[in-house]
Amino acid sequence: MTDVLTPRGDQPVPDGTSTATLAATVAAPVVTPPHELVFDVADLAVFYRSHKAVRDVTLQVSRGEITAFIGPSGCGKSTVLRCFNRMNDLIDGARVEGRVAFRGVDLYGPSVNPVEVRRRIGMVFQKPNPFPKSIYDNVAYGPRIGGLKKKSELDALVETSLHKAALWDEVKDRLSTSAMGLSGGQQQRLCIARAVAVDPEVLLMDEPCSALDPIATSRIEDLMREIKDEYTIVIVTHNMQQAARVSDTTAFFSTEVSTEGEQRTGMLVEFNPTSKVFANPDDERTESYITGRFG
């Protein structure tokens, strides 16, 4: 076992929106050298007790890219996202089959420390969830837990993290005030600052803009583009225009209904560069979804 994982010191598209309209927001593909592989997922299936919630997920996520998960409600997007940092371990009865490798290491191997997984692979949730502490203490919380005690080092880390989250200029004069007094968009950026303060390699974002207004959403999207060279980002979104604007690759998930009942199982339908998914998808189901014919 390498030291990779051991401790170290939304809005659906309106009916009638055309594929061309969405594709127009996607930058033309640029030929670049192959990116370093971060996640390698093969034949992933997730069960909640006896129910198979998701099946047949095979995809790869590369460093320096933003990957978007799109699809109708209940198709397993968030379930798959939580597999990437073992958050599903915290759900009673959840079970994972298949392979989820992070930099070549099986995340579900018996010797892997799930706490370290969640430090190296941070997560930002749908609803901003700042701690009922000061702005400073929110950002410093993780590093303090990790053993950083020297105030000068904490001060520098808090400032750096807030700069990365594009929040420093707005809060630098009130770091000792409660984080609960920030606006929703500021709280979400504070949660991003809190996540990056522990030096993760990956940021998972589960519908991070669904509770935000358009201006705050734009700030978060700008931020994602600014930091993608430093952090691999995987985002779940119901907003397909957002996926088209910010992501490099897109995974489209859909659902199937069991013939024996009403239980639904999510599945990966298509995974391709975002420009292709929105302009020339391989699967008719993808085109039907992004043009608003279902979902």
Phi and psi in degrees as a GROMACS rama.xvg file:
@    title "Ramachandran Plot"
@    xaxis  label "Phi"
@    yaxis  label "Psi"
@TYPE xy
-75.7191  177.708  THR-2
-87.3492  12.5449  ASP-3
-57.9299  -37.5141  VAL-4
-125.229  29.5069  LEU-5
-112.005  150.693  THR-6
-57.175  142.141  PRO-7
-127.388  148.537  ARG-8
-142.616  121.485  GLN-11
-68.1664  150.83  PRO-12
-68.9712  138.848  VAL-13
-64.3712  149.995  PRO-14
-56.9769  139.461  ASP-15
95.137  -9.51934  GLY-16
-67.105  128.291  THR-17
-86.6562  158.415  SER-18
-59.8966  -39.2896  THR-19
-63.3102  -37.4218  ALA-20
-61.3247  -45.9703  THR-21
-70.6553  -40.0067  LEU-22
-63.0993  -28.8073  ALA-23
-65.0132  -20.9191  ALA-24
-86.7447  -5.47312  THR-25
-95.2129  128.556  VAL-26
-64.9242  149.469  ALA-27
-61.3843  140.838  ALA-28
-62.1484  142.78  PRO-29
-115.683  133.397  VAL-30
-76.2951  119.116  VAL-31
-132.976  160.832  THR-32
-61.598  154.414  PRO-33
-55.5018  136.721  PRO-34
-85.3598  156.487  HIS-35
-68.5311  130.192  GLU-36
-74.6226  129.624  LEU-37
-105.831  -54.3198  VAL-38
-114.764  135.996  PHE-39
-127.086  106.648  ASP-40
-109.453  128.649  VAL-41
-136.016  125.162  ALA-42
52.3984  40.5421  ASP-43
-72.465  133.396  LEU-44
-136.165  142.544  ALA-45
-124.609  131.517  VAL-46
-115.895  142.312  PHE-47
-112.443  101.574  TYR-48
57.3808  -120.964  ARG-49
-89.5301  -9.08533  SER-50
-85.5489  126.396  HIS-51
-83.8585  106.482  LYS-52
-80.4873  -33.5338  ALA-53
-142.85  144.543  VAL-54
-139.703  158.575  ARG-55
54.7741  52.8215  ASP-56
-104.21  115.728  VAL-57
-132.178  119.041  THR-58
-162.089  166.44  LEU-59
-131.21  140.25  GLN-60
-118.899  129.829  VAL-61
-106.777  155.573  SER-62
-65.2304  143.561  ARG-63
78.5153  11.782  GLY-64
-121.313  155.187  GLU-65
-104.944  123.692  ILE-66
-109.242  128.553  THR-67
-107.299  138.568  ALA-68
-106.227  121.427  PHE-69
-125.154  163.336  ILE-70
149.225  167.99  GLY-71
-68.1818  165.214  PRO-72
-59.0575  140.087  SER-73
83.1389  11.2122  GLY-74
-92.3626  -1.12373  CYS-75
98.9013  9.43303  GLY-76
-58.2021  -51.8197  LYS-77
-69.0398  -33.5871  SER-78
-61.3795  -44.9712  THR-79
-66.2631  -42.2826  VAL-80
-57.1648  -42.9658  LEU-81
-68.0353  -19.7149  ARG-82
-67.2404  -26.1617  CYS-83
-72.5469  -19.8432  PHE-84
-131.376  23.0303  ASN-85
60.173  30.9071  ARG-86
-68.9735  -25.1975  MET-87
-65.9498  -18.4726  ASN-88
-58.8265  -25.5862  ASP-89
-84.5963  -2.05728  LEU-90
-101.226  122.986  ILE-91
-60.7862  127.632  ASP-92
88.4218  -2.62928  GLY-93
-76.3745  142.484  ALA-94
-147.196  140.56  ARG-95
-117.727  134.778  VAL-96
-120.503  158.329  GLU-97
94.1254  -163.85  GLY-98
-123.773  130.736  ARG-99
-125.333  104.093  VAL-100
-105.613  135.911  ALA-101
-114.755  111.356  PHE-102
52.6741  41.2708  ARG-103
85.8722  -4.70164  GLY-104
-102.005  128.749  VAL-105
-67.6451  113.558  ASP-106
-62.9756  -21.3585  LEU-107
-104.268  16.2983  TYR-108
-66.949  152.288  GLY-109
-64.2405  -23.6697  PRO-110
-96.3804  2.28558  SER-111
-81.5161  134.167  VAL-112
-87.5778  109.626  ASN-113
-64.8691  -27.8743  PRO-114
-65.9237  -41.6244  VAL-115
-68.9981  -33.8943  GLU-116
-55.1694  -45.7949  VAL-117
-73.7979  -18.2001  ARG-118
-79.5519  -41.3382  ARG-119
-76.2912  -23.6746  ARG-120
-125.2  90.9694  ILE-121
-77.853  165.661  GLY-122
-140.053  139.007  MET-123
-119.252  127.987  VAL-124
-94.0484  171.798  PHE-125
-60.4238  -46.2336  GLN-126
-102.257  128.269  LYS-127
-53.972  133.246  PRO-128
-131.301  59.356  ASN-129
-64.2619  150.534  PRO-130
-72.785  151.441  PHE-131
-74.9353  61.1827  PRO-132
-135.085  -179.144  LYS-133
-69.0588  163.775  SER-134
-57.4221  -46.236  ILE-135
-58.9091  -49.0763  TYR-136
-67.4832  -28.4652  ASP-137
-61.3185  -47.9489  ASN-138
-72.6388  -35.3934  VAL-139
-80.53  -9.70285  ALA-140
-58.0264  -53.0778  TYR-141
-63.2405  -49.053  GLY-142
-58.5436  -37.3212  PRO-143
-63.6465  -43.4492  ARG-144
-59.9541  -35.0989  ILE-145
-77.8569  -2.18561  GLY-146
108.413  -0.63468  GLY-147
-80.0245  119.049  LEU-148
-120.026  -25.3587  LYS-149
-66.6441  124.619  LYS-150
-62.3682  -40.719  LYS-151
-62.3928  -37.372  SER-152
-71.8515  -39.462  GLU-153
-63.9789  -42.846  LEU-154
-57.4397  -46.3575  ASP-155
-65.0438  -40.0107  ALA-156
-68.1947  -40.7196  LEU-157
-61.8992  -45.2286  VAL-158
-64.0101  -44.9826  GLU-159
-60.6109  -43.8372  THR-160
-66.0056  -40.6284  SER-161
-67.9015  -33.9158  LEU-162
-63.2249  -44.8318  HIS-163
-61.9515  -30.9991  LYS-164
-90.1671  10.3258  ALA-165
53.9976  41.2431  ALA-166
-124.105  -14.092  LEU-167
-56.0166  -48.2131  TRP-168
-63.1508  -25.6205  ASP-169
-84.7417  -22.2443  GLU-170
-125.591  0.282789  VAL-171
-61.0723  -23.7291  LYS-172
-96.2651  4.89258  ASP-173
-142.206  39.3244  ARG-174
-62.5093  -25.7771  LEU-175
-87.6936  -2.33413  SER-176
-86.3339  163.351  THR-177
-66.268  137.236  SER-178
-66.312  -20.0445  ALA-179
-70.8077  -12.6172  MET-180
-87.0353  -2.92211  GLY-181
-77.8005  157.271  LEU-182
-68.8676  168.913  SER-183
-59.8428  -43.7794  GLY-184
-66.1608  -38.5805  GLY-185
-66.2408  -39.939  GLN-186
-61.2955  -40.2125  GLN-187
-67.075  -39.5013  GLN-188
-67.871  -32.161  ARG-189
-63.9862  -39.9393  LEU-190
-64.3853  -34.2061  CYS-191
-67.4724  -42.2904  ILE-192
-61.1487  -40.8875  ALA-193
-63.5511  -37.834  ARG-194
-68.5116  -43.3986  ALA-195
-76.6142  -16.0131  VAL-196
-64.0566  -23.4154  ALA-197
-95.3256  13.3978  VAL-198
61.0947  56.6741  ASP-199
-78.336  168.544  PRO-200
-99.7882  -24.019  GLU-201
-131.274  144.123  VAL-202
-118.561  119.928  LEU-203
-96.9491  132.162  LEU-204
-126.834  115.033  MET-205
-99.2155  94.6828  ASP-206
49.1086  57.248  GLU-207
-68.9348  -13.7442  PRO-208
-112.85  3.00738  CYS-209
-65.3938  -25.3727  SER-210
-100.753  10.9381  ALA-211
-110.087  156.119  LEU-212
-77.711  168.531  ASP-213
-58.7273  -35.4605  PRO-214
-67.5832  -45.6195  ILE-215
-64.8702  -37.9462  ALA-216
-60.2767  -43.3857  THR-217
-61.749  -38.4006  SER-218
-63.7989  -42.3385  ARG-219
-65.8889  -41.3011  ILE-220
-63.9037  -43.5024  GLU-221
-59.3631  -41.0435  ASP-222
-62.8608  -43.5849  LEU-223
-59.0807  -43.3658  MET-224
-65.4205  -35.4238  ARG-225
-69.0221  -33.6638  GLU-226
-104.308  3.1208  ILE-227
-67.6379  -22.4808  LYS-228
-71.7473  -21.6715  ASP-229
-98.6644  -30.7882  GLU-230
-130.891  130.447  TYR-231
-69.2073  131.888  THR-232
-121.849  131.986  ILE-233
-123.14  124.717  VAL-234
-124.393  134.111  ILE-235
-94.3888  130.753  VAL-236
-147.839  143.556  THR-237
-90.9984  -10.5851  HIS-238
-92.6664  101.714  ASN-239
-69.7756  -30.7671  MET-240
-61.1157  -36.3112  GLN-241
-64.9997  -45.3547  GLN-242
-58.4956  -42.0757  ALA-243
-65.9996  -35.3657  ALA-244
-73.9142  -40.8631  ARG-245
-107.818  -21.2142  VAL-246
-96.0945  155.353  SER-247
-95.1935  -35.9773  ASP-248
-131.083  151.702  THR-249
-134.211  134.463  THR-250
-109.379  124.077  ALA-251
-102.238  124.045  PHE-252
-108.883  148.974  PHE-253
-138.489  -174.596  SER-254
-128.097  156.77  THR-255
-129.575  146.581  GLU-256
-100.321  132.115  VAL-257
-61.3035  139.573  SER-258
-71.4995  -14.1551  THR-259
-98.5075  2.10528  GLU-260
176.892  -159.826  GLY-261
-102.234  6.98983  GLU-262
-69.9539  139.059  GLN-263
-108.148  144.553  ARG-264
-123.808  128.245  THR-265
-82.1337  154.581  GLY-266
-152.976  150.698  MET-267
-80.5693  124.092  LEU-268
-94.9407  -43.2099  VAL-269
-153.917  140.936  GLU-270
-138.355  114.354  PHE-271
-153.408  170.533  ASN-272
-53.0786  142.306  PRO-273
-57.4335  -39.0239  THR-274
-58.8823  -37.0527  SER-275
-75.3642  -42.5734  LYS-276
-57.9345  -41.7448  VAL-277
-88.4002  -20.4384  PHE-278
-104.028  -35.3053  ALA-279
-151.244  65.6388  ASN-280
-64.8467  152.409  PRO-281
-76.4108  -28.7973  ASP-282
-114.472  136.717  ASP-283
-60.9318  -31.0921  GLU-284
-65.9748  -35.0548  ARG-285
-63.7208  -47.9267  THR-286
-63.0219  -39.1785  GLU-287
-62.6074  -37.5053  SER-288
-72.5486  -47.9592  TYR-289
-72.6606  -17.8938  ILE-290
-94.942  3.62046  THR-291
83.8413  15.4289  GLY-292
-78.9395  -17.3162  ARG-293
-155.044  167.339  PHE-294
